[in-house]
Amino acid sequence: MYLGITPNITNWSPAGDEFSLFLENNPLVDVVELPYSHSSLIYLNLLCCVLWGALEMVQMAVEAKCVQDTLKGDGVNRNQDEVHQAD
């Protein structure tokens, strides 16, 4: 996958249109340190935008948001994703 990382895809909804991507190793967080003055910045949203853009290219609308972020002190990076339509 992108950046040489492979996410674990889990937590599928019963309808099959919502899931979670768990990133155990995220190379982006290895080179980033959030200063206290920018502690509200959600750096993992960069990967949400990459996913959104890639699926947009194949005519799929998706809403991706960061739920857990190791830069915020969480143990894992997790995105929650919902597919709105597939053409």
N, C-alpha and C positions, 0 to 999 in steps of 0.2 A: 504494500500500500504506500501511500504518500509518505515521504520522509523516512522510509524504511521501517515503519511501525505497523504492527498488525493488531487491530483492536479485538477485544472479545465482545461479541454481540449477544446481549441477553435481554431479559425483561420484556419479551414480546407481549403486546396487548392481545386480548382474545380476538380482536378484529384483524390482527396482523398488520396494523398500520402505524404502530408506535413501538420503539425499542430503545435500548440504551447501548452506547458504545463505551466500553471501559478501556482506557489506555494505561497500561501498566508502565510502559517506558515511553515518555514523551521527550524527544530531544530538544524541543523548544524550551522546556523549563530548566534544562541544564545550563543555559546561557542567559537566563533572565532572572533578575532580582527586582522585585517591586519595591520602590521606595515608599516610605510611610505616607508621603504626601499624595501618592497615587494608589493607595491601597484599595480603592473601589474599582480599579481597572480589572476587568476580567480578561486576562491574556489568552485564556483557552478559547475564547470566542473566535480567535483567528482560525482555528481548526473547524469550528462550526461554519464559518464562511467558506472555507475550502470545500467542505462537504456539500453545502448548499449550492455553490457554483458548479461543482462536478455533476450533481444530479439535475441541475437546471439545464445543463448541456444535453441531457438525454430526455428532456421534456418531463421531468418529475419535479413537482413542487414539494418542498420539505421545510419544516420548521425545526431548526436545531438550536438548542440552548445548553449552556454549561450548567451542570448541576453540582458537580464536585470538582475542585481544582487543588492540586498539590501546592500551588503557590499561595493558596489561602489557608493552608494547614490541613487539608483533607488528605487521607491516605492514598487516594487514587484520583485519576482524572476521569470524569464521566460526563458524557454528553447525552441528553435526552432528545430523541429525534422522532418526528411525526411526519409521515407522508400524507399530504393532503389530496393529491391526485396523481394518477399515472396515465399518461396519454399513449 
